[in-house]
């Protein structure tokens, strides 16, 4: 993935390790990547979530935002226990939106 996600991973590590409270076993975030069409950098949804179930709301929000921005449509459905989303733009760009745990982010 991109350097933006690597920077986010560093930020998460810093925030979670400096917290006075014991952090949850993992934090979740929502990430969108172009999987077809003109390339754009990955987009990270707003906020961190305590569970994959809580992050489902973020998937819906990011799919709706991408569909609106690009004049297209989107959908969300369950896949292997997590919600995933897809936003299809009029220009042929296809976004994949998924929930990733902090431990699933790439390391640099």
N, C-alpha and C positions, 0 to 999 in steps of 0.2 A: 504494500500500500504506500501511500505518499508520506512525505515528511510531515505533513499536517497531523496525520494520525500518530506519528512517532512523537511529535511535540505534545500531543494530547496525552499519550501514555506517560511521558515524563511528568506532566502536570498532575496527572492522577496519582502517580507514585509519590510525588512531593506532598500533595494535599492529604492523602490517606496516611502517610507515615508521620506527618506533623500533627495530626489530629490528637487531641487530648482524650477523646473517646476511642474505644476499641472499634476499628472499622468492621463492617460486615465482611463476610468471607470474600465477597466480590462485589464490584460495582458494575452496573450495566449502562451502556450507551447505545444510541441509535446511529447507524452510519448508512449513507446512501452513496452508491458508486454507479457510474455510467457503465453499462455492460454492452451497449450497442449504440452506434451513432457517433456524432461529433463529441470528442473527449472533453470533459471538464474535471476539475479536481473533485475528490470525494467531499461530501457534505456531512457534517456531524450535527445531529439533532441537538436541541437545547436541553441541558440538564443531564444529571446522572440519576440512575434509578437503583433502588435497593434490590430489585428482582426482575427477572425476565417478564413476569406478569405485569409489573408496574410499567415496564418499558414499552408494552404494547400500545399504550396511549401515545408515546413518542413516535412509534412507527406510523400510526394513523395521521398524526400531525404533519410529519415530514412528507409522507406520500401526498397529502392534500396540498401542502405548500408547493411541492415540486410540480404537481399537476396544474395548479393555478398559475404559477410563474411561467410555465412553458406552454400554456394553452392546450393542455391535453387532459388525460384522465388517469385514474389510478385505482388500484384495488389492494386489499389486504386479505391474507389467508393464513391458516396455520400450516406449519411445515416442521416436522420432527420436534414437536413440543414447543416451538416458538413461532410467534407471528412474523411473517415476512411481508414485504410490500413491493409493489411495482408501480412506477409512474411512467406513462407513455406520453411523449411530447409530439406535437403536430409535426415537428421537423425531423422525426424519426429517431430521436434520442430515447433510450430505454434505461431507466434507473432501477436498480435493485436496492431495496431498503431492508436492513436486517438489524437484529439486536446482537451486540457483542459484549461479552463479559470482559472486564479489565484484563483478565488472564489470557484472553483470546486475541488481544491486540498484538500486532507484530512488534518485535523488539529490534532495536538498532545497535 
